[in-house]
Amino acid sequence: MDKYLYFATFTPCEEGGYTITFIDLEGCITECDDIEEGMRNAKEALELHLFGMEDDGDEIPKTTEPQNIKLNKGQFLVPIKVYMKPVREEMNNKAVKKTLTIPYWLNKIAEQEKINFSALLQTAIKEKLDINNK
């Protein structure tokens, strides 16, 4: 699915700000100093949590209807909607740092020739796996 809507529970903290949780998504938690920051943090936490669940092949739970969510004194619900397509694109294209080892002499020549190691490695891996660029 490309669009999700979950209800974030904002719980006031004694020292100020809020703790934000999602009743349907155990472990999806964030904090904020004010509601505006909380809206941004809740959206980001939800996006990353759902991406992780999708990437792990976990089943995404259905959203609990707001009238079925019990709140404690001071808590309030905020609906958070996320669109996963751009999140998936960003996360799947995120660069991953790899460490490699090559002989000193080869490194010296490659640097003199201004070889882009990242581009070369990507090209070689794609060729090895028979992956075409899109």
C-alpha positions in Angstrom: 0.0 0.0 0.0 1.3 3.5 -0.7 -0.8 5.5 1.8 -1.2 4.9 5.5 -3.0 6.8 8.2 -2.4 6.1 11.9 -3.3 8.0 15.1 -0.4 9.3 17.1 -1.0 9.6 20.9 0.7 12.7 22.3 1.4 12.4 26.0 2.6 15.4 27.9 5.9 15.0 29.7 6.5 16.4 33.2 9.6 18.3 32.0 7.7 19.7 29.0 7.1 18.6 25.5 5.5 15.3 24.5 6.1 11.7 24.0 4.5 10.4 20.8 3.5 6.8 20.3 1.3 4.8 17.9 -1.0 2.3 19.5 -0.9 0.1 16.4 2.8 0.1 16.0 4.8 -1.1 18.9 8.2 0.5 19.2 7.2 3.5 17.0 8.0 6.3 19.4 9.4 9.8 19.2 9.5 13.0 21.3 9.1 16.7 20.8 9.2 20.1 22.5 6.0 21.4 20.9 3.1 20.3 18.8 4.6 21.6 15.5 7.8 19.7 16.0 5.7 16.7 17.1 3.8 16.7 13.8 7.1 16.5 11.9 8.7 13.9 14.2 5.6 11.7 14.3 5.5 11.7 10.4 9.1 10.8 10.2 8.9 8.1 12.9 5.9 6.6 11.1 7.6 6.6 7.7 10.7 5.0 9.0 8.9 2.4 11.1 6.6 1.4 8.2 9.5 1.3 5.8 11.4 -1.0 8.2 8.3 -3.3 8.6 7.9 -3.5 4.8 11.6 -4.1 4.3 11.5 -7.0 6.9 8.4 -8.4 5.3 6.3 -7.8 8.4 2.5 -7.5 8.2 1.3 -3.9 8.5 -1.5 -3.8 11.1 -4.8 -2.2 10.4 -5.4 1.2 12.0 -7.4 1.3 15.2 -10.4 3.6 14.9 -9.9 6.6 17.1 -13.1 6.0 19.1 -11.6 2.7 20.2 -8.4 4.3 21.5 -8.5 4.9 25.3 -6.6 7.9 26.4 -5.3 9.0 29.8 -5.7 12.5 31.2 -3.9 15.0 29.1 -3.3 12.7 26.1 -4.7 13.5 22.7 -4.7 11.9 19.3 -3.4 13.4 16.1 -4.0 11.6 12.7 -0.7 11.2 10.8 -0.8 10.4 7.1 2.2 9.2 5.2 2.8 8.4 1.5 5.3 5.6 1.2 6.3 5.8 -2.4 8.7 8.7 -2.0 9.9 7.3 1.3 10.7 4.0 -0.4 12.5 5.8 -3.3 14.6 7.8 -0.9 15.5 4.9 1.3 16.2 2.5 -1.6 18.5 5.1 -3.2 20.3 6.1 0.0 24.0 5.6 -0.3 25.6 2.9 1.8 29.2 3.3 2.8 31.4 0.2 2.2 35.0 -0.3 3.1 37.3 -2.1 0.6 40.9 -3.0 0.4 43.1 -2.8 -2.7 46.9 -2.9 -3.1 48.7 0.4 -2.5 50.2 0.5 -6.0 46.7 0.0 -7.6 45.2 2.7 -5.5 48.0 5.1 -6.4 47.5 4.5 -10.2 43.7 4.7 -9.9 44.0 8.1 -8.0 46.4 9.4 -10.7 43.9 8.4 -13.3 41.1 10.1 -11.3 39.1 6.9 -11.0 35.8 7.3 -9.2 35.9 4.2 -7.0 32.2 4.4 -6.1 31.0 4.6 -9.7 33.4 1.9 -10.8 32.3 -0.5 -8.0 28.6 0.2 -8.8 29.2 -0.5 -12.5 31.1 -3.7 -11.8 28.5 -5.0 -9.4 25.7 -4.3 -11.8 27.5 -6.0 -14.6 28.2 -9.0 -12.3 24.6 -9.3 -11.3 23.4 -8.5 -14.9 21.4 -5.5 -13.7 20.5 -2.8 -16.2 20.3 0.9 -15.2 16.9 2.3 -15.2 
